[in-house]
């Protein structure tokens, strides 16, 4: 077996990062699309979150595992390169889908989401000043796309970094 440091980045990208990043992005897009098709795009469920989380975990662990079997990971950096690379690719695909979804498929997505949140808040806190809530909704509408896109990126990068760091540390300690 060869050391992971002798593997060119181009080969790591072509063999591990791109295919698994695309697979993870496609899986997350498919989950979002299925949610939209079932008419539950405004609902959040624990099952949806668990399935998305498991997809991220599996599609980051598996390529790092495969790389370790073939090349032996001797540095955490190699595992991080793979895991974060996959996270970046899947984030880009998720961004693309969410952009198309929120501008073409359901252009009133943010407005409907804010309206549902407003109604939910008023049910929970009936004494809320409605005028203040409406002002908040207007300002929230301006930042909602940025919050959504940056949230997708941060979650993917955090989970990708955490998973690959832990796995890289485990493999490094076993392979040294």
N, C-alpha and C positions, 0 to 999 in steps of 0.2 A: 504494500500500500504506500501511496505517496502522501507527503504532507500537504495539508490544505493550503499552505502558503505558496506552494509551487503551482497551484491551479490559477490560470489567468482569469481575471475578472470577467472577461468576455464570455468564457465558457461557463462560469457560474451564472451569469445573467441569462445566457441562452438556454442552459439546461435546467436551472432551478427557479430563478427569479421570475422570468417572463411567463413560463407556462403555469406556474402555481399562482402568480399574481393575477393572471387572466382568469384562472379557474376560480379563485376567491372572489374577484370582482364580479364575475358572471354569476356565481352563486348568490352573492348579496343582492345583485340586481334582480335575479330571478325571484328571490324571496320578497323583494319590494313589489315586483310586478304581480306576483300571486296575491299579495295582500291587496293591491289595487283591484285586481280582477274579482276578488271576493267581496269587494265593497267595504273593506275594513281598514282603509288607508289612514283613517283618523283615530283608530283605536290602537292602544298599545297593550300587548299581552306578554306575560312572562314567557310563554312558549315561544313566541317570535324572538324574544331576546335571547333565550337559551339556544335556539337553533342557529341564530346569527353568530353568537359567541362560539358555539361548537365548530361552526364552519371556519371561523378565524383560527381557532386553536389547531384543528386538524390540518388545515391547509398551510399552516406555518410549521408545525412540528414535523409533518411527514417529509417535506423536502430537506429539512435540516437532518433528519434521521437518515434519509437516503444518501445525502452528501457525506455524512459521517461514516456510513458503511463502506462507501467507495474510496474516500480520501482521508479519513480520520481528521476530525476537528481538533486542532491543537491550540487554537486561540478563540476567545470569546468574540473577537472582532469578525471572524469568518461567519459565525452563526448570526451575529447582528446584521452583517451585510445581506445575508439571505433573507432573514425575517423582515427587516425594514424595507428591503427592496420589494418584497412581496406586498407589504403593506402600502407602499407608495403606488404600485401598479393597481392594486385593488381600489385604492382611494380615487385614482384618476378615473377608473371605470364607473365608480359610484357617483363621482361628480358629474360625469357626462350624463348618466342616466337621470340623476336628480335635476340637472339643468333642463333636459328635454322634458322630463315629467312636469316640472313646475312652470315651464314656459309654453309647452305645446299640448301635452296630454291633459293636464289639470291646471290651467293657468291661475285659477282662484284658490289654489291649495293653501297658500299662506293666509288669505283672507278667511277661508273656512276654518282653518285651524285656530286662528285668533278668535273668531266668533264662538267656536265650541269652548275654548278656554275661558272666554268671558262669561258664557252661560254657566259653565261649571263653577267658576269663581262666585258668581252671584247666588247660585244655589247654596254653596257652602258658607258664604258670608253675605247674607241678605242686606246688611246695613252698610255695605260698601257704597261710597260716593260714585255714582254711575258716570258722572262727567269726568272725574279723575281716571276712572277705568277706561273710558273712551280715549282720553288723551294718551294714556299708556299704550293702548292698542295701536294708535296711529304711529307712535314712535317705535313700537315693537315691529310693526310691518316694515319699517325702513331697514331694520337690522336683521330680520328673520332669515333672509337668504344667506347672509354672511355667517350667522350663528350656525345654520344647518350645515353649510359646506365646511366650515372650520371644525365643527363637531365631528363630522365624518372623518376628517383627516386626523384629528387628535385621538379619537378612539382607536382608529386603525394603527396609528403610529405607537400609541401607548401599549396596546395589546401586542403588536408585533415586536416591539422592543423588549417588553417584559418577558414574553414567551421565549424569544430567541436568546436573550441574555441568560435566563435560567438554564435553558437547554445547552447553550454554549458552555456555561460554567460546568455543568454535569459532564459533558463530553470531554472538555479540556482536562478535568480531573481524572477521568478514566483513561484518557489516551496519552497522558504525559508519562 
